[in-house]
Amino acid sequence: MSVDLRNKRVLVVGASGGIGGAAADAFAAAGAEVARPGRDALDLLDEAGIAAFFEARPPFDHVVVAAAATKSGSVATLAQDDAEAAMNSKFFGAYRVAKAARIAEGGSLTVVSGFLSTRPSASSVLQGAINAALEALARGLALEKAPVRVNAVSPGLVDTPLWQGMGEADRQAMFEGAAKRLPARRVGRPEDIAQAILFVATNPYVTGTTVTVDGGGTIA
């Protein structure tokens, strides 16, 4: 069944990234008017600026938060300042948006977490904790903001520009190794996650849940 979002207003925070960009494109393809503000217009670290952004605009029908700047590493090696900055960006960034967002009744708020919330890694402990906190936030907000629906989408390994800092050979070796381990036999693409974001945003009976899109990574 196709989704018709004509005359709906959608905000995607982080549309310059792979997943956020694919989500924005999916909403636009369904007919929505999509806002894709850059960091200069909507900085997740700026509480006052976020509030002003929403106050200056009519309510959105759907809001998606898919932006974050975090560093990974073990608890033993990650600098405390970097750890706090990661939490401030990904968790409190979404928190600030949720606090200020004006969303029409029957609309939705979706946050993007990550499967490390349930499949931890010794080298990315903080990321797992942040993702778990985001998913708990979504469940609580689904009660607080009802009838606005709030959900989380939890991706596994996805081929996005996030990995472009790696050498081409190393990146391909990582993806190929992961594909062999995953039941889906491939890594994710941004469009895979965008489909899930569109689903939770538009299904009127889905709220307070986390949809995992990880190729089976949680169970592998």
C-alpha positions in Angstrom: 0.0 0.0 0.0 1.5 3.3 -1.1 1.7 6.2 1.4 0.2 9.6 0.4 1.7 12.5 2.3 0.6 15.3 0.1 -0.1 18.5 2.2 1.9 17.1 5.1 4.9 18.9 6.5 7.9 16.9 7.5 11.1 17.9 9.3 14.2 15.7 9.0 17.1 16.7 11.3 20.3 15.3 9.8 19.1 15.2 6.2 22.7 15.8 5.0 23.7 12.3 6.3 23.1 9.0 4.6 20.1 7.8 6.6 18.6 11.2 7.2 19.0 12.1 3.5 17.3 8.8 2.4 14.5 9.4 4.9 14.0 13.0 3.6 13.9 11.6 0.0 11.4 8.9 1.0 9.0 11.5 2.5 9.4 13.7 -0.5 8.6 10.8 -2.8 5.4 10.3 -0.9 4.4 13.8 -1.6 5.4 15.6 1.6 6.8 19.0 1.9 10.2 18.2 3.5 12.4 20.7 5.5 16.0 19.7 5.6 17.7 22.4 7.8 21.5 22.4 8.0 23.4 22.8 11.3 23.5 26.6 10.7 19.7 26.7 10.9 19.1 24.0 13.6 22.0 23.1 15.9 21.3 20.2 18.2 23.5 21.7 20.9 21.6 25.0 20.9 18.5 24.7 23.1 17.4 28.4 22.6 18.0 28.1 18.8 15.9 24.9 18.6 13.1 26.5 20.5 13.2 29.6 18.2 13.2 27.4 15.1 10.0 25.7 16.0 8.3 28.9 17.3 8.9 30.5 14.0 7.1 27.8 12.0 3.7 26.1 12.0 3.5 22.6 13.5 5.0 19.8 11.5 3.2 16.6 10.9 6.2 14.4 11.3 9.7 15.1 12.8 12.7 12.8 12.4 15.9 13.1 14.3 18.8 11.3 12.5 21.7 13.6 13.3 24.5 13.1 15.8 28.3 13.7 16.1 29.9 11.0 18.3 33.3 9.5 18.8 33.6 5.7 19.6 36.0 3.8 21.8 36.2 1.7 24.9 35.3 3.3 28.2 39.0 2.9 29.2 40.3 4.9 26.2 37.6 7.4 25.3 38.3 10.8 26.8 35.6 12.0 29.3 35.1 15.2 27.3 34.4 13.2 24.1 32.1 10.9 26.0 30.1 13.8 27.3 30.0 15.5 23.9 28.6 12.3 22.3 25.8 12.1 24.9 25.1 15.8 24.5 24.9 15.5 20.7 23.0 12.3 20.1 20.9 11.9 23.2 20.3 15.4 24.4 20.1 16.7 20.8 17.1 14.5 20.3 15.8 15.4 23.8 16.0 19.1 22.9 14.1 18.6 19.7 11.5 16.6 21.5 11.1 19.3 24.1 10.6 22.1 21.6 9.0 20.4 18.6 5.5 21.5 17.7 3.8 18.5 16.1 0.3 18.3 14.8 -2.2 15.9 16.5 -1.9 12.6 14.8 1.6 13.3 13.8 4.9 11.6 14.9 8.4 12.0 16.2 11.0 9.4 15.2 14.5 9.1 16.6 17.3 7.0 15.1 19.2 4.9 17.6 21.3 1.8 16.7 21.4 -1.9 17.4 24.3 -1.5 19.8 21.6 -0.8 22.3 20.9 -4.6 22.4 24.0 -6.0 20.8 26.9 -4.3 22.7 30.4 -4.0 21.5 33.5 -3.8 23.7 34.8 -1.0 21.5 31.6 1.1 21.4 30.2 0.8 24.9 29.1 4.5 25.1 27.3 4.3 21.7 25.3 1.3 23.0 24.3 3.2 26.2 23.3 6.3 24.2 21.2 4.2 21.8 19.5 2.4 24.7 18.7 5.7 26.3 17.2 7.1 23.1 14.9 4.1 22.9 13.8 4.5 26.5 13.2 8.2 25.8 11.0 7.3 22.8 8.9 4.9 25.0 8.4 7.6 27.7 7.7 10.3 25.2 5.0 8.2 23.5 3.1 8.4 26.8 3.9 12.1 27.5 3.1 13.3 24.0 0.1 11.2 23.1 -1.7 11.3 20.7 1.5 12.3 18.9 3.2 9.0 18.3 6.9 8.6 19.2 9.1 5.7 18.0 12.8 4.7 17.5 14.3 3.1 14.5 17.4 1.1 15.3 19.8 0.4 12.3 22.6 -2.2 12.2 25.7 -1.7 10.0 24.8 0.6 7.2 26.9 1.7 4.2 26.8 5.5 4.7 29.4 8.4 4.4 30.1 7.8 8.1 32.6 5.2 7.0 34.4 7.2 4.4 37.2 8.0 6.9 38.3 4.4 6.4 40.4 3.3 3.5 38.5 1.9 0.6 40.0 -1.6 1.0 39.4 -1.7 4.7 35.9 -0.5 4.4 35.0 -3.1 1.8 36.7 -5.8 3.8 34.6 -4.8 6.8 31.3 -4.8 4.8 32.1 -8.2 3.2 33.0 -9.8 6.5 29.8 -8.4 8.1 27.7 -9.6 5.1 29.0 -13.2 5.6 28.0 -13.1 9.3 24.5 -11.5 8.8 21.5 -13.7 8.1 20.5 -11.1 5.4 23.9 -11.7 3.8 24.4 -8.0 3.1 25.0 -4.8 5.0 22.3 -2.1 5.1 21.7 0.7 2.8 20.3 4.1 3.9 17.1 3.3 1.9 16.5 0.2 4.1 16.4 2.4 7.2 14.3 5.1 5.4 11.6 2.6 4.7 11.3 1.8 8.5 11.3 5.5 9.4 8.5 6.1 6.9 6.6 3.1 8.3 6.6 4.2 11.9 5.9 7.8 11.0 2.8 6.9 9.0 1.3 3.9 10.6 -1.3 5.3 13.0 -1.2 2.2 15.3 2.6 2.3 16.0 3.9 4.2 19.0 6.3 3.6 21.8 8.2 1.0 20.0 11.7 0.4 18.5 11.9 -1.1 15.0 15.2 -2.8 14.4 16.6 -2.9 10.9 19.9 -4.7 11.2 20.0 -7.7 8.7 19.7 -10.0 11.7 22.7 -8.5 13.4 21.1 -8.7 16.9 20.6 -12.4 16.7 23.7 -13.4 14.6 
